[in-house]
Amino acid sequence: MPLRYGKEFLMIPGPTNVPEEVLRAMHRPAIDIYEGPLLETTDACLSGLKQLFRTEGKTYIYAANGHGAWDAALTNTLNRGDKILALHSGLFAAGWGEASKLLDLSVEVLPGTWRAAVDPDKLEARLKEDSGHEIKAILVVQVDTASGVWNDIQALRKAIDAAQHPALFMVDTIASLGCIPFEMDEWGIDVALTGSQKGLMSPPGLSFVAAGPKADKAHETANLRTNYFDWTFRQGSVHYQKYCGTPPEHLLFGFRKALDLVFDEGLEQVWNRHTLLADATRAAVCQWAKGGVLEFNIEDPRHRSDSVTVVRLKDTDPEPLRDFTKEVCGVTIGGTIGELSNEGIRIAHMGHVNAVMTLGTLSAIELGLAKLDIPHEKGGVQAAIDTLAGAL
């Protein structure tokens, strides 16, 4: 008997739930792109991005998904034939590097695994080997939604500095900005990028790039620049230049409202909320895992992200569990992708999400584990409740 009728929960790691306030902000007529309120909207979005990235650098808005931001970061700073180093910890940093090959860049992947964060010592050792400084940029994700890893960006910056290497440090925060702490200027990041559809609670279709002084300097001589992504053009005095054409008006209206929601709550409080909900989720998984079938994908607890928890099911097809939570309970959880395809589930706790949604999702999963006779230790939801109660 289905129990799904009512408000359904979307608990996948992107796109995430869009708040009603954001949807309402988009429900308005188109307006003039050359003057008036849209100019003020653009200014608010660009300045809000600086607050999110924690930077005094320049910010840019693209009508594109995160892959567009990848291209924008590279084409604005590098030259044909340049060598880049992608730091492997799952699907996306390596994927960013693979995509770079089409830009006539030379790509090296620092070996890693899907079960651990990037090792700063290995990065430092590789950069010390590069005495000729052939590597021009280092690419990493702060959180990889495929593996569930959190990479310590500060530690990686220290490794780069210890090697005295001048490469640009580029960080993908698509699955982390607006969810966990990120300090672009304080941590010495040259280029950071993100998308609208995860922690920033907006529909897919916008991506954002922030560039520091070192990236600006590299931009002056970069020969991969393209008409659409070019930072110089987008710094022009005419408003439409900031979008290289007609602005994505309604996505901007929604994103501005999402920024208001973040800053009304307080960015640090947003980070804290994500930590609490992630801790509760991990407590539930730890309890279930005592049954011997479920396990965390990321082995070191220190590197499990506060955006998404990736759970593996040993010798068990996860699809019946996902089908149960969706069709019976009205809760959509993510399936594993890439190297982990069909090996487990992904429980998102990012963006527009609260205790009721998280506990409801965990309850649906525990109900599914019981109904489907998947071996697990009971009491996962109670462990989550106890974790939250102890933190409040």
N, C-alpha and C positions, 0 to 999 in steps of 0.2 A: 504493500500500500504506500504510494508516494506521499511524502510529507513536504514536498518542495513548494507548495503554493503559498505565496507570501513574498517578501523581498528576498531575492536571490543574492548570494555573495559571490563576487568574482575575486578569487584569492590566488591569482596567477602572477608571476613576476613581470607583468607588463604585457599589454596595457593594463593599468590598474583602474580602480574605481574613480570616476569623475564626480566630484561633489555637485550637488544640485545648484549651489551658488555659481559654480563655473558654467554649468549648462545654461542657466538663466542669463548670465552675462553675455553669452554668445547669441542669444535669441533677440536680435535687434537688426534694424536695417543696415545696409552698407552705407558708408559715409565717404566723404571726399578724402582722397589719399594725399593731397598736396597741402592742406591747411586744416586748422581746427583741431578737434579732439583727438584725431588719430596721431598727430604729432606728439601730443602730450602722452598718449598711450605708449608710443614707442619709447619716449624718454623714460617713462616709469618702468617699462620692461627692461631696458638696458641698465638702468641704475639698480633695479632689483636684482638683476643677475650678478652685478658686482658684489652685492651683499651676500648672495648665496655662495658665490665662489670665494668670498673673502679676499677680494683683490682690488687694487687700484688700477689694474690694467684695462685694456679696451675689451669690450664685449660685442658680440655679433650674433644676429638672429638669422637663421636659415629656414626657409620652407622646405624642409627635408627631414628624414629620419636620422638616426644616429650614424648611419653609414655616410650620409652627406657630411656630417661634422667630422668624421674621420678624414674624408678627402679635403675638407677645408683646412684642417690642421696641417696636413702634409703639403698641399699645393702652395700654401702661402709662405712656407718657411724653407723648403728644400729645393734641391736642383737635381736634374736628371742624372741618374747613375749614383746618387748618394746612397750610402749604406745605412740601414736602420736596424735596430735590435728590438725585437718583440719579446716580451717577458711572458713565458707560457705559464698559465695556471688554470687552464680550462679552455673554453671555446673562443672567447672574444678578443683577447690581445693577439693571439696567433692569427685569428681571422682578420684583424686589422692589418697585420703584417702581410697576410696573403693577398688582401685587396690592394695593397700598396704596389704589388708587382705590376699591375696594369698602368701604374704611373711611371714606369721605367725606373723604379727604385730597386736597389739590391737589398734583399731581406734575409736577416739571420734571426733564428729563434733561439733564445736561451732555453735550454731544455728544462722542463718541469713536468709536473704530473697534474692530473685532475683531482688529486686528493690532498693537495698541500698548497700553501702560499708560495710566492716567489721567494727564494733564498737570497737575502742581501749579500751574504758572503760570496755566493756564486757570481752575482752581478759584479761585485767589486773585483773579483779575480779576473773575470772576462774583460772588464774595462782596462785593467792594468796590462793585460796582454796587448791591448790595442794602442801601442805606443805611438803609432802614427796618426791616431785620432781619425781613423777612417769612418768610424761610427758617428753619424751626424745627429741621430735622434734615437731616443729610447721610448718605447711604447709599453704602457701597462694599464690594466684596469684596476680600479680600486675595489670593486666588487664584480665578480663574474657570476651571472645568474644561472649559468649552466652547471657550474661546479658548486656554487654556494660559498666560495672563498672570499675572504677579506684580506687584501694585501696592505701591508704596513707601508704607506707611502713615505712617511717620515724616515723610516729605516732605509728604504731604497734611496732616498735623497742623500742620506749620510754615506751610503756605499758609493754613490757617484762622486761625492766630494772627497771621500777617502782615496779614491783612485785618481783624483785631480783630472777628471775627464770633462771636456767642454760640451759634450753632446746636449742637445735640447731634451728636456724631460717633459714628456707628454702623457697626460693622465686622462683616461676615459672614466667619467663619473656618472655614466648613464644610469647605473643601478644603485648609485650611492648619494648623489647630491640631493639635499633635502631629506635625507634619511639618517646619515651618520656624519660626524665631524669631518670637515674638509677645509683646509686653510691654505689657499693657493700661494699667497705671498709669503706667509710665515714659513711654509715648507719648501719654498724655492722651486715651485713648479712653473715651467715656461709656457706651456699650453695646456688648458683644461677644456673638456667638452662634455656635453650632456644632452639629454633629450627630454621632451615634455611629458612623456607618457608613463613615467614610473613614480618616483618620489615627488615629482612636481604636479601630479594630480590633474593633468590636462590631456586632451585627446592627442593621439599620435599626429605627427605632421610638422612639428617644430623641433629644431635642434639649435644648440647654442655653443659658442666657442668664446673662451677668454684667453687673451694673449698678453704676456708680460713683456718687459723691455727687451729681453734677449730675443724673444720671438719677433718682436717688431724690427729689431736690427737685422735678423736673418731675412725678414720679408723684403728688405730693400734690394737684395740681390737674388732672391729666389726666381728660378726660371720655369717653375712648374705652374705659375699662377694662371688661373682661368678667369674668363669674364664673370661667371656667376659667383664664384667663391671669393674673388679678390678683395682683400681687406682695404686696399687703397681706394678702390671705387666706392666701397661701402662707407668710407669716411667722408664722402662728398657732402656738399652743403645742401643738395636737394633731397627732400625726404625719401622719395622713391629709390634713391641710390642705396639706402640702408638695406633694401631688400632686392636690389638689382632688378627692379620692376615693381609690379603691383604688390603691395603688402598683403599677407594672409590675414585680412582684417579680423575675421571672426575667431580665428585661433588666437590672435593677439588679445582680443577682448577677454577670452577665457583664461589665457595665461596670466593676464594682469590680475584677474580676480583670484587666481590660485596663489599668486604672490601675496596678495592681501591676506589670504587665509594663513599662509605660513608666518608672515610677520606679525599678524594679530596674535597667533598662538605663541610666537617667540621661537626663533630658530633653535636655540639651545633646548627649549622644551620639546620641540619636534624631535630632536635627536634623542632626548631622554625617553619619549614615548616609544620610539622605535626600539630602543634598548630593552625596555620593559616587556614589550610584546614579543620580541625575539627571545628573551630569557624564558618567558612563559612557554613559548613553542618548544624551545630546546629541552625544558624540563619534561614536557609531555613525551617527546621523542626518547629521551633518556629512559623514562619509565617503560614505554612500549618496547624498547630495544632489549630489555631484560628477557624477553621471550625468545631471543636468538635469531629472529628473522630480519628485523629492522635494524639499520645502522646509519649513522651520519656518513655522508660522503667525505666531508672534510674531517680528517682524523684528529688534528690538533684543535682542541676547543677554543684556543685563543684566536684562531683564524676563521671561525664560523661567522658569517656575516649577519648583520642586524637587518638586512633587507629581505633575505630569502633563506629558507632552510631546505637543503637537499638531502633526501632520505633514500637510501638504497634498500631494496627488498631482496633478500637472498633467495635464489631459486623460486621466486614467486612472481607471477605476472601482476604488475601493478594496475593494469587497465580495469579489471573488475572493481577495484577499490575506487578508482577515479569515477567510474560509471555510477557506482553506488552513491557516492557523495553528491554527484550532480543530479542524477535522475530521481533519487529517493529523497535527498535532503535539500537540494537546491544550492549546493556549494560547489563551485568549480575550482579544483586545485590543479596545479600544473603537472604535466608529465616531464620526465627527464629527456634531455636532448643531446645531440652530438654523440660523443663517445659513450655516454651513459644512456642512450636512447632505450626506452622501454625497460629500464632497470630500477626505476623508482618513482618517487613523487617529489614535487617542489611545492613547498608551502610558503606563499608570499606573506610578508607582514611589512608592507611598504606603502607610503602614500596616505590616502584617505582611508585609514583603518583604525579601529579602536578595540577596546577590550571585548566588547560583545561580539564583534565580528571574528576576532581571533579565537575566543573561547568557543564560539559556535562552530567555527571551522574544525577545531580540535575535537569537539564533541562528535561532529559528523564523521570524522576519520575514525575515532574510537568505536563508534557504532558500526561503521563499515568493517573494521577489523574483527569485531565480534560476530557480526552477521555472516561474514565470509569465511569464518574459521581460520583467519590468518594468525598464527601464533604470536602472542604479545602478552606483556604483563599489564594487567588492568591497573587503572588509576592514573593514567596519563593526564586526563583533564583535571583531576584533583591536584596533581603535582603542579600543573600550570596555575591553578587558582592559588595554591599555597605560595608559589613564587611571587605572584602579584601581591598577595596579601602581605607578604613579608617585606615588600619593597615600598609599600604605600605608607 
